Amino acid sequence: MQNPMPRHIKLFIPGPVEVSPATFAAMTQPMIGHRSKDFQNLYAEIQPQLQSLFGTKQQVFLSTSSAWGVMEGAIRNLVAKKVLNCCCGAFSDKWFDVSKKCGKQAEAYQVEWGQPILAEEIDKRLATGEFDALTLIHNETSTGVMNPLPEIAALRKKHPGVLFIVDAVSSLTAVPIDFDALGIDVLLAGTQKAFAMPPGLAVFAASEAAFERAATIKDRGYYFDFLEFKKNGENSMTPSTPCIPLIYALRHKLGEFAAEGIAARHARHEKLNGMVHEWVRRHGFEFLAPEGYRSKTLTCVKNNREIDVAKLNSLLKSGHSMVIDGGYGKLKGLTFRISNMGDETEATINELLAALDDSLGKL
Ligand SMILES: *Cc1c(COP(=O)(O)O)cnc(C)c1O
């Protein structure tokens, strides 16, 4: 079953990441009807594992979409008055844009790319009483900034009318995030990042307050209607036909997470991230994000040495069949990003770093 992967370029970009042969093999099971008992059994089987992963007693929903589907859905379901979009990079800036495209009143709390979102700044803005929702990207993948989620989530109690919507697309499974303990209202992730699955599936949980708000909103649409997810989920089903092979893959990955142990998984990401950081320092590079706010799943390296990043990447590709990311959007060439999320191990990160050493030497 588990054929070795065909020769390919291994992805060390921060998503999608490398998918294992075992994960692909898990997807090739016979098809089942999405309204069948077999499907309900599959759904019900993975539900407790998903709840434990999210740290929640709420249902965890499966959306056949990339993360943006749920990100847009959260805006459409939860914003009645005005949303505060915390913007610190490409994905979080885009969320502000999406809020406006959904026809919502929105305001950006914008920091420079590479800087973190700060709790006291959010507090000040929420104190105006203008807002009834907030969006935060926990791990801003474009800049390698990990925002201080516990401090920010602690504001939720102080501002009870404001629903906190959190994207953990590139951090969930890699670092501890406990939905119920944080007391936030929506937590979502896509599967092609830290889950190391193919793209096309998103997972999310919502609070009771989120469902109550959604019930007051008329134009929630259908595909991402949170109340449809809730109603169908109670019957171990999804609102529409889901991508069943990806759910097979998810079942496989959840089994792997349990076998590794979630604490060990977090520790592995921390360790591998530390190895990349050590490489960055050894070569005289700097980090885009300040100390204390650096992502544990990827490293955004500041190109202070002004190397030819595109050439580095082409040497890496031709010489070692690996690829890193050459910088996102306006940071292209000014930074480069190295992912350590998913199934990577000390051995594979060492291989990557040796390949980077070799390629750097040939620039
Ligand atoms: C990748 C990413 C997204 C977008 O995910 P899609 O799967 O392209 O919808 C959103 N937020 C963060 C933090 C990401 O890293």
The ligand as an SDF file (V2000), in Angstrom:
LIG
                    3D

 15 15  0  0  0  0  0  0  0  0999 V2000
   -2.4480   29.5800    4.4980 C   0  0  0  0  0  0  0  0  0  0  0  0
   -3.1320   30.4930    5.4380 C   0  0  0  0  0  0  0  0  0  0  0  0
   -4.4360   30.9390    5.2210 C   0  0  0  0  0  0  0  0  0  0  0  0
   -5.1910   30.6660    3.9560 C   0  0  0  0  0  0  0  0  0  0  0  0
   -5.4320   29.3570    3.7800 O   0  0  0  0  0  0  0  0  0  0  0  0
   -6.1520   28.8110    2.4500 P   0  0  0  0  0  0  0  0  0  0  0  0
   -6.0040   27.3810    2.6780 O   0  0  0  0  0  0  0  0  0  0  0  0
   -5.3740   29.3290    1.2850 O   0  0  0  0  0  0  0  0  0  0  0  0
   -7.5290   29.2950    2.4730 O   0  0  0  0  0  0  0  0  0  0  0  0
   -5.0220   31.7110    6.1760 C   0  0  0  0  0  0  0  0  0  0  0  0
   -4.3890   32.0520    7.2960 N   0  0  0  0  0  0  0  0  0  0  0  0
   -3.1340   31.6590    7.5380 C   0  0  0  0  0  0  0  0  0  0  0  0
   -2.4740   32.0720    8.8060 C   0  0  0  0  0  0  0  0  0  0  0  0
   -2.4650   30.8670    6.6170 C   0  0  0  0  0  0  0  0  0  0  0  0
   -1.2060   30.4730    6.8720 O   0  0  0  0  0  0  0  0  0  0  0  0
  1  2  1  0
  2  3  1  0
  2 14  2  0
  3  4  1  0
  3 10  2  0
  4  5  1  0
  5  6  1  0
  6  7  2  0
  6  8  1  0
  6  9  1  0
 10 11  1  0
 11 12  2  0
 12 13  1  0
 12 14  1  0
 14 15  1  0
M  END
$$$$
